[in-house]
Amino acid sequence: MYSAILAIMLVLCVLLIIVVAMQPSKTNAASSLTGGAEQLFGKQKARGFEAFLVRVTVILGALFMILATALVFLQA
């Protein structure tokens, strides 16, 4: 059981790294000049592929935490 969860955890880690690397950068070169005020007032909701990546990241992160906790309990 421990080995199976560990194998799933390794695959999950690789998928999580890929999904996080695929997300577009949200930094703006002009934000250093404006002090970040554009981000405060220009906050927009993610749409399309970006929203999909956010959901996948949240799901994979939650699965990561659940599997990590299960591994700790199985090891003890």
MDTraj code that builds the backbone (N, CA, C; nanometers):
import mdtraj as md
import numpy as np

residues = "MET TYR SER ALA ILE LEU ALA ILE MET LEU VAL LEU CYS VAL LEU LEU ILE ILE VAL VAL ALA MET GLN PRO SER LYS THR ASN ALA ALA SER SER LEU THR GLY GLY ALA GLU GLN LEU PHE GLY LYS GLN LYS ALA ARG GLY PHE GLU ALA PHE LEU VAL ARG VAL THR VAL ILE LEU GLY ALA LEU PHE MET ILE LEU ALA THR ALA LEU VAL PHE LEU GLN ALA".split()
xyz = np.array([
    [0.0824, -0.1195, 0.0000],
    [0.0000, 0.0000, 0.0000],
    [0.0867, 0.1258, 0.0000],
    [0.1909, 0.1244, 0.0827],
    [0.2813, 0.2386, 0.0920],
    [0.3496, 0.2648, -0.0422],
    [0.3935, 0.1582, -0.1077],
    [0.4633, 0.1728, -0.2357],
    [0.3702, 0.2269, -0.3439],
    [0.2459, 0.1836, -0.3441],
    [0.1505, 0.2308, -0.4444],
    [0.1221, 0.3799, -0.4256],
    [0.1012, 0.4214, -0.3005],
    [0.0748, 0.5636, -0.2741],
    [0.1987, 0.6473, -0.3062],
    [0.3164, 0.5934, -0.2789],
    [0.4391, 0.6660, -0.3096],
    [0.4567, 0.6832, -0.4603],
    [0.4231, 0.5812, -0.5381],
    [0.4317, 0.5913, -0.6840],
    [0.3327, 0.6940, -0.7373],
    [0.2114, 0.6947, -0.6830],
    [0.1114, 0.7943, -0.7233],
    [0.1596, 0.9341, -0.6857],
    [0.2230, 0.9441, -0.5711],
    [0.2737, 1.0740, -0.5239],
    [0.3823, 1.1270, -0.6183],
    [0.4691, 1.0402, -0.6659],
    [0.5749, 1.0837, -0.7571],
    [0.5170, 1.1328, -0.8896],
    [0.4184, 1.0620, -0.9427],
    [0.3535, 1.1047, -1.0665],
    [0.2816, 1.2372, -1.0437],
    [0.2155, 1.2503, -0.9302],
    [0.1440, 1.3725, -0.8960],
    [0.2394, 1.4913, -0.8857],
    [0.3568, 1.4701, -0.8297],
    [0.4556, 1.5778, -0.8171],
    [0.5001, 1.6274, -0.9543],
    [0.5258, 1.5349, -1.0458],
    [0.5672, 1.5736, -1.1807],
    [0.4554, 1.6509, -1.2508],
    [0.3317, 1.6030, -1.2382],
    [0.2177, 1.6730, -1.2991],
    [0.2000, 1.8126, -1.2407],
    [0.2173, 1.8252, -1.1105],
    [0.2025, 1.9554, -1.0448],
    [0.3090, 2.0532, -1.0936],
    [0.4310, 2.0063, -1.1108],
    [0.5380, 2.0922, -1.1619],
    [0.5072, 2.1377, -1.3037],
    [0.4579, 2.0465, -1.3874],
    [0.4254, 2.0812, -1.5258],
    [0.3128, 2.1837, -1.5319],
    [0.2076, 2.1636, -1.4519],
    [0.0932, 2.2551, -1.4546],
    [0.1325, 2.3940, -1.4046],
    [0.2126, 2.3996, -1.3013],
    [0.2561, 2.5301, -1.2489],
    [0.3462, 2.6002, -1.3506],
    [0.4319, 2.5251, -1.4190],
    [0.5205, 2.5859, -1.5188],
    [0.4441, 2.6356, -1.6408],
    [0.3285, 2.5763, -1.6699],
    [0.2493, 2.6173, -1.7858],
    [0.1692, 2.7449, -1.7621],
    [0.1517, 2.7844, -1.6385],
    [0.0705, 2.9024, -1.6095],
    [0.1412, 3.0284, -1.6565],
    [0.0641, 3.1208, -1.7142],
    [0.1260, 3.2443, -1.7642],
    [0.1733, 3.3338, -1.6501],
    [0.2741, 3.4106, -1.6770],
    [0.3281, 3.5027, -1.5780],
    [0.2332, 3.6198, -1.5598],
    [0.2156, 3.6643, -1.4373],
    [0.1248, 3.7756, -1.4097],
    [0.2006, 3.9031, -1.3721],
    [0.3305, 3.9033, -1.3888],
    [0.4087, 4.0217, -1.3562],
    [0.4045, 4.1192, -1.4725],
    [0.4167, 4.2457, -1.4388],
    [0.4142, 4.3508, -1.5383],
    [0.5339, 4.4407, -1.5126],
    [0.6058, 4.4754, -1.6172],
    [0.7255, 4.5580, -1.6014],
    [0.6918, 4.6967, -1.5490],
    [0.5741, 4.7472, -1.5809],
    [0.5361, 4.8818, -1.5380],
    [0.4889, 4.8840, -1.3928],
    [0.4676, 4.7690, -1.3322],
    [0.4177, 4.7693, -1.1948],
    [0.5200, 4.8251, -1.0964],
    [0.6472, 4.8198, -1.1312],
    [0.7466, 4.8761, -1.0411],
    [0.7389, 5.0293, -1.0411],
    [0.6891, 5.0856, -1.1493],
    [0.6766, 5.2315, -1.1562],
    [0.5479, 5.2806, -1.0914],
    [0.4411, 5.2028, -1.1031],
    [0.3122, 5.2468, -1.0509],
    [0.2885, 5.2011, -0.9079],
    [0.3739, 5.1180, -0.8558],
    [0.3579, 5.0717, -0.7183],
    [0.2544, 4.9616, -0.7037],
    [0.2147, 4.9003, -0.8118],
    [0.1190, 4.7906, -0.8045],
    [-0.0257, 4.8335, -0.7990],
    [-0.0544, 4.9611, -0.8231],
    [-0.1925, 5.0089, -0.8169],
    [-0.2779, 4.9488, -0.9277],
    [-0.2167, 4.9140, -1.0395],
    [-0.2916, 4.8547, -1.1494],
    [-0.3495, 4.7193, -1.1095],
    [-0.2772, 4.6459, -1.0286],
    [-0.3252, 4.5149, -0.9863],
    [-0.4410, 4.5283, -0.8883],
    [-0.4416, 4.6336, -0.8106],
    [-0.5472, 4.6525, -0.7122],
    [-0.6806, 4.6832, -0.7791],
    [-0.6785, 4.7718, -0.8766],
    [-0.8023, 4.8138, -0.9406],
    [-0.8330, 4.7365, -1.0687],
    [-0.7340, 4.6770, -1.1299],
    [-0.7547, 4.6073, -1.2563],
    [-0.7628, 4.4569, -1.2409],
    [-0.8111, 4.4109, -1.1286],
    [-0.8185, 4.2677, -1.1037],
    [-0.9276, 4.2070, -1.1906],
    [-0.8891, 4.1074, -1.2713],
    [-0.9848, 4.0427, -1.3588],
    [-0.9885, 3.8939, -1.3284],
    [-1.1031, 3.8345, -1.3544],
    [-1.1193, 3.6924, -1.3317],
    [-1.0556, 3.6149, -1.4464],
    [-0.9887, 3.5047, -1.4119],
    [-0.9256, 3.4215, -1.5134],
    [-1.0321, 3.3529, -1.5983],
    [-1.0042, 3.3428, -1.7269],
    [-1.0992, 3.2810, -1.8190],
    [-1.0270, 3.1813, -1.9074],
    [-1.1030, 3.0854, -1.9579],
    [-1.0515, 2.9929, -2.0566],
    [-0.9471, 2.8984, -2.0000],
    [-0.8376, 2.8880, -2.0739],
    [-0.7324, 2.7932, -2.0390],
    [-0.6657, 2.8286, -1.9065],
    [-0.6538, 2.9567, -1.8784],
    [-0.5922, 3.0000, -1.7524],
    [-0.6755, 2.9560, -1.6324],
    [-0.8077, 2.9677, -1.6431],
    [-0.8959, 2.9226, -1.5351],
    [-0.8870, 2.7719, -1.5173],
    [-0.8759, 2.7001, -1.6279],
    [-0.8604, 2.5549, -1.6223],
    [-0.7317, 2.5175, -1.5494],
    [-0.6226, 2.5877, -1.5797],
    [-0.4950, 2.5592, -1.5138],
    [-0.5015, 2.5886, -1.3644],
    [-0.5732, 2.6935, -1.3267],
    [-0.5872, 2.7262, -1.1848],
    [-0.6626, 2.6146, -1.1127],
    [-0.7713, 2.5668, -1.1737],
    [-0.8488, 2.4583, -1.1120],
    [-0.7674, 2.3312, -1.1004],
    [-0.6934, 2.2967, -1.2053],
    [-0.6106, 2.1758, -1.2025],
    [-0.5027, 2.1882, -1.0958],
    [-0.4443, 2.3067, -1.0822],
    [-0.3412, 2.3289, -0.9806],
    [-0.3980, 2.3109, -0.8402],
    [-0.5167, 2.3625, -0.8160],
    [-0.5795, 2.3494, -0.6844],
    [-0.6101, 2.2028, -0.6543],
    [-0.6631, 2.1315, -0.7529],
    [-0.6963, 1.9907, -0.7330],
    [-0.5708, 1.9080, -0.7085],
    [-0.4668, 1.9297, -0.7890],
    [-0.3424, 1.8548, -0.7708],
    [-0.2763, 1.8888, -0.6371],
    [-0.2843, 2.0146, -0.5961],
    [-0.2291, 2.0539, -0.4662],
    [-0.3023, 1.9877, -0.3506],
    [-0.4348, 1.9796, -0.3607],
    [-0.5132, 1.9137, -0.2562],
    [-0.4812, 1.7642, -0.2510],
    [-0.4713, 1.7012, -0.3678],
    [-0.4346, 1.5587, -0.3711],
    [-0.2952, 1.5362, -0.3142],
    [-0.2046, 1.6292, -0.3418],
    [-0.0692, 1.6195, -0.2878],
    [-0.0711, 1.6198, -0.1350],
    [-0.1484, 1.7119, -0.0780],
    [-0.1553, 1.7201, 0.0683],
    [-0.2198, 1.5949, 0.1283],
    [-0.3246, 1.5443, 0.0647],
    [-0.3914, 1.4241, 0.1148],
    [-0.2983, 1.3037, 0.1089],
    [-0.2285, 1.2865, -0.0035],
    [-0.1379, 1.1733, -0.0168],
    [-0.0173, 1.1861, 0.0767],
    [0.0313, 1.3073, 0.0963],
    [0.1434, 1.3266, 0.1888],
    [0.1024, 1.2893, 0.3312],
    [-0.0185, 1.3279, 0.3705],
    [-0.0685, 1.2916, 0.5037],
    [-0.0875, 1.1407, 0.5157],
    [-0.1393, 1.0784, 0.4104],
    [-0.1577, 0.9326, 0.4120],
    [-0.0244, 0.8609, 0.4226],
    [0.0763, 0.9116, 0.3550],
    [0.2096, 0.8501, 0.3632],
    [0.2673, 0.8606, 0.5036],
    [0.2459, 0.9725, 0.5684],
    [0.2964, 0.9896, 0.7051],
    [0.2285, 0.8904, 0.7999],
    [0.0962, 0.8764, 0.7860],
    [0.0252, 0.7825, 0.8734],
    [0.0631, 0.6382, 0.8449],
    [0.0870, 0.6028, 0.7203],
    [0.1270, 0.4668, 0.6864],
    [0.2693, 0.4348, 0.7313],
    [0.3530, 0.5347, 0.7327],
    [0.4920, 0.5134, 0.7730],
    [0.5039, 0.4927, 0.9246],
    [0.4174, 0.5575, 1.0004],
    [0.4263, 0.5506, 1.1466],
    [0.3737, 0.4210, 1.2038],
])
top = md.Topology()
chain = top.add_chain()
for i, resn in enumerate(residues, 1):
    res = top.add_residue(resn, chain, resSeq=i)
    for name in ("N", "CA", "C"):
        top.add_atom(name, md.element.get_by_symbol(name[0]), res)
traj = md.Trajectory(xyz[None], top)
